[in-house]
């Protein structure tokens, strides 16, 4: 009987709780949507850029299509076949197609327009464009990285070494490494972590490329305030390189010589001298042997400078300050890098035509500047002079390897 008498009180309490919930939901604590679809976007099916221009460009103006998304229709279809299933959505409303999602994101990355401009062009909400672009960037990296930036085995390093010798006359070299600052908006509560020596906030893109300007490996997201050498030391690639876990081929004789040297990558003065990482000799007015070596080393190292140049010239969002959190900026950078490798493999003649890359002379100087330099605003060159003269704790064998390589270079001039 006591329980039956308490039931009305329980019901009354529950009704009061429900009323309070309704009041909270209808109050200022929850933003009410003014409309389901913004009035200016209601005509997307008729006036959106994808609906009005996409098929027309594919059919009648493929040149303009390439300028829009940095690839021809055939390459676009191939890319869509690789990522389309991950981009397809299902909803009680008509969802935005995977084709449209991919096309819109490629235009956003290729031209660096603001999210607002893209939203007006495609007749979508700003938040929708932002959400789609970041999702597509993540999918591009996840779906393409295994095919277009795979883990390199011993045979792969041998291939890269042969290409560096054939194209740049630098034996046993497996890649070139450098860092690039990608400007971002200052993250909240970040202090000076992202503020670099060039006086803007950034994340660091550490890249390794082959002799043909393809990226072999990258590390993205390092604090802009850190040096290239510091980011390299803390990166997964740097740790594996220093611990000999990259499956480099064993030491071998240099061409037309009995000198045995290990395989290595080349970097500038910001990187440490190690057995498998060769940097130039520091200082000015060097002896002829060291000067000759530095010129030849610079010749091989310019491949990474041109790789970054082409990357930014084609995916111009990287020229701008990314107004997003570092994690989102990291996804955008990864997508641009993997798209660089993808398009270069399938449409290299359009993506990187003759004259687009620097022509380098025998001394490692730029003979004819590449077209990318007219499209990319030149950053401050080099690193502080104090760093150029700074010593490092290289092993004695690393100095010996560099000296042996310098002797070989000096006695084997370019034919």
Buried (B, 14 or more C-beta within 10 A) or exposed (E): EEEEEEEEEEEEEEEEEEEEEEEEEEEEEEEEEEEEEBEEBEEBEEEBBBBEBBEEBBEEEBEEBBEBBBBBBEBBBBBBEBBBEBBEEEEEEEEBBBBBBBBBBBBBBBBBBEBEEBBBBBBBBBEBBBEBBBBBBBBBBBBBBEEBBEEBEEEBBBBBBBBBBEBBBBBBBBBBBBBBBBBBBBBEEBEEBBBBEEEBBBBBBBBBBBBBBBBBBBBBBBBBBBBBBBBBBBBEBBEEBBEEEBEBBEBBEBEEBEBEBBBBBBBBBBBBBBBBBBBBBBEEEBEEBBBBBBBBBBBBBBBBBBBBBBBBBBBBBBBBBBEBEBEBBBBBBBBBBBBBBBBBEBBEEBBBEEEBBBEBEBBBEBEEEBBBBEBBEEEEEEBEEEBBEEEEEBEEEBEEBBBBBBBBBBEBEEE
